[in-house]
């Protein structure tokens, strides 16, 4: 009932030009920030609890849990003691530890994408052949090799991204939007109750 009332109000306030409705909307947004902060704290505590249990019960996985818990403690101390402004210990740790690790993980994704593309891009039909050709043109057109082959290759790659690629992206975004609206209407109507732990 509360979720339904909140959903109806959040949808209706866009069409209400009333000071009271706008004030209530700003108040609800403030409370959403508080709820978000509490949910973040609960998530951090759940991660810590999970890795403490792993430290105690699973000897093979202790090293990684110890590294994670140590990183949480070090970053928390650095953040609370020195702040997060320029030149702080927290920012130095972020720039020299966290950012390189993120770059490493994302660089590994290139190999997984290549492997998935090799398995997925097999010319079994006309559509898959067109997909392979478009992927090759875009890949070659985005690197200096494409400009070296011909100035038309980067132009063709840009056209593929801007016209058929954008059309497909818009179709996906429309589908996502319709799914979000449908889920919101189901929550407001009381049909969707999984967020409460129901089925």
N, C-alpha and C positions, 0 to 999 in steps of 0.2 A: 504493500500500500504506500509506504514512504517513497520507494523507488518510483512508483507510478506518478505520485504527486510531484516529485522533483523533476521527473522527465517531462511531464506536461508543462510545468512552469518554465523549465529551461527552453522548451520549444516555443511556448507562447510569448515569452518576454521579448523575442525578436520582433513581434508584431504589436507590442504594447509600448506606447510612447508616454508612459507614466513615471514620474519621479520615484514613486514608492517601489515600482517593479524594478527599476534600474538600481535602486539602492539595495534591495533584497538580492538582486543578481550579483552585485559587487560583494556583498556579505557572504553569499554562497561560494563565490570564487575564492575568497579568503579562507573559508573553512576547507575548501578542497586542497589548498596548499598545506594546511595543517594535517589533513588526512594523508596527503602524499608523504609528508615528512615522517609521520608515524609509521606508514607502511614501509618506507625505506628503512627505518630503524628495525622494524620487525624482520624484514628481509636480511639485514646484516646479522641480527642475532640468530636467525635460522641457519645462515651459512656457518657462523662460528660454532653453533651447537653441532651441526652436521660434521664438521671437521674435528671437533674435540672428540666426538664419538668414534670417528675414524682413527684418530690418534691412539685411542685406548684399545679399540677392538681389532684393528687391521694393521698388523705390523708391516706388510708390504707397501702400504700406501701412506705410511707415516711421514716420509720425507716431503711429499708434495703438500700434505696438510700442514706440516710445520712451516714450510715456506709461505703458504697462504696466510696462516695466522700471524707469522712474524711480519709479513708485509702490511697486514691490517694494523697491527700495533705500531709499526714504525711510521706509516703514513698518517695515522691518527695523531700520534704525538707531534709529528712535524706540522700538521695542519692546525692543531689547537694551540701549540706553543708559539709558532712563528707566523701564522697566518698564511694566506695564499697569494699575497701580492708579489710583484716582480722582485726577484732577488732572494725570495724566501727559500728555506730548505725544502719545503713541500714542492714548490714549483721546480726546483732543481732536480729532485727525485723523479718528478713526473716527466720532465723533459729528457732526462738521461737514463731512466729505467723503464717507465711505463710506455712512453712513445716508441722507443726502439723495439720493445716486445710486441706492441701492436703492429708495427710495420713488419716484423718477422712473421707474425700469424697471417697477416693479409698477403704477404708475398707467397706464403705456402698455398693460399687459395688459388693462385694462378695455375699451379700444377693440378689441383683437383678439378678446376674448370676445364683445363685441357683434356684431362682424362674423361670427364663427362661428355665433352664435345666430341671426342673420338668415338665414344660408344653411341652417342645420340645422333651424330651427323653421318648417317649411312643412307646412301641414295636408294631407298627402297621404293619411292614413288616420285611423282612429279613435284609435289609440294616439298618433300625433303631435299630434292635437288635444288630447288629455288632457294631454300633455306641455307644450304651449304654454299651456294654461289654468293648470296648476300653476305654471309658471315665472312667469307674469304675476302670479298671486296672491302668490307668495313675494316677488317683486321689489317689488310695491306695498306688501305688508304689512311689509316691512323698513324702509321710509322713513316719515317723518311724514305723507306724503300718505295712506297707508293708514288711519292713525288718524283723519284728518280726514274721510275718506269714511265709515267706519263702524268701530266698535270690533270688529266681527266679522271684519274683513279681517286684522288682525294675528293674531287667534286662529286663523283658518283657515290662515294662512301657517305659524304655529307647529305646527299639527296636521300639515300636509303634511311639514314637516321631521322631526317626531318620530315619525310612524307610517309612512307609505309610504316616505319618504326614508331613515329608519333601517333599515327592512327591506331596501331595496336596498343600503344601505351594508354591512349585515351579510352579505348574500349575496356581495358583492364581496370582503369580508374573509375569508369562508370559502373562496372560490375561491383567493385569494392564499395562505392558509395551506396548502391542499391542494397548490398548486403548489410552495411552499417545501418541504413534507415530501417530495413526489415527487422534487424536485431533490436534496435531501439524501440520500435513499435511493439515487438513481442514482450520486451521488458516492461514497457508502460502498461500494456494490457494484462500483464501478470502471467503470460503464457510461458515465458523464459524464466526459470528459477534456478538455473545451474550456478549463478553467482552466489546463491545462498547455501550452496552445498546440496541442493536437491537434484533430481534427475529431469 
